[in-house]
């Protein structure tokens, strides 16, 4: 199958999550919604359930305003809006982690606003690396397993989890390979995003099979030439309007530090005797993320290192409006880019934005700096 056909498949999945949900339900599968940013998808998958991402959508907010103030992340607001309006009907439960104040609010509001879909909390520790942190994480997974059994009737086994870990580690490797191949391949920013976004709405084994073929097609295909090479960082980078601006201005995403994209695939589950312990160790091993405790701000150095490694001309920060963790990181990122001689651009993004004309002007001006 040619690259264009494979990308068309992934675009269809990325742009039609409701259709994907209906497909799995028609197959007799039970679907569990997973909210940003890190949920134990391996555990959900091992219980014979389909994890499906919930990152909101570019929709008008009406009902969710009754539960949230205006100055809160629009990902949370639109996710709740979709839940209230029945867009997730058929889902057996939703797992929401507690990695920021907005996510904590989403979980509590969900209990009252979307009563037909049970809310399952995943409470992570701030200090995730010490032994006591790993024990706390493991206890959180035990709670998720128990709640999933109550909500779905599905049973948990360590053997099944070990098999699901293999599936997810393979998917991680394939997605990391795609990110590297896409850095030089002739692929648009919009198509690149489709590959990452579609993963949230497909079983990992199904997605892996398609992306493996796509990687081979991209390796054999033409390379991008004469583009402005950038590293993109932020929480979310899936706005069609913004991606169109990138493509119209010859902006080539050579790497990303985006929570919705590559951050999901950086860390594998290690090989350990007990798979639940291995899951807790994976969370302990994770880093370079706004939503994970990082007093040394290692993420800042990571961004500069990856920009240099991928020969990026500059860095584009996509700042999710009202995201406090991202806003706190911006100043050190700005300083580090300046010290490294990397030009950078900060663009505010929001699920409620319908006009990106200001962003278009900024991108055009950024391009003219080179």
Secondary structure by P-SEA (a helix, b strand, c coil): ccaaaaaaaaaaaaacaaaaaaaaaaacbbbbbbcccccaaaaaaaacbbbbbbcccccccccccccccccccaaaaaaaaaaaacccccccbbbbbcccaaaaaaaaaaacccccbbbbbbccccccccaaaaaaaaaaaaaaaaaaaaaccbbbbaaaaaaaaaaaaaaaaaaaaaaaaaccccccaaaaaaaaaaaacccaaaaaaaaaaaaaaaaabbbbcccbbbbbbccccccaaaaaaaaaacccccccccccccccccccccccccaaaaaaaaaaaccccccccccccaaaaaaaaaaaaacccbbbbbcccccaaaaaaaaaaaaaaaaacccbbbbbbccccccaaaaaaaaaaaaacc
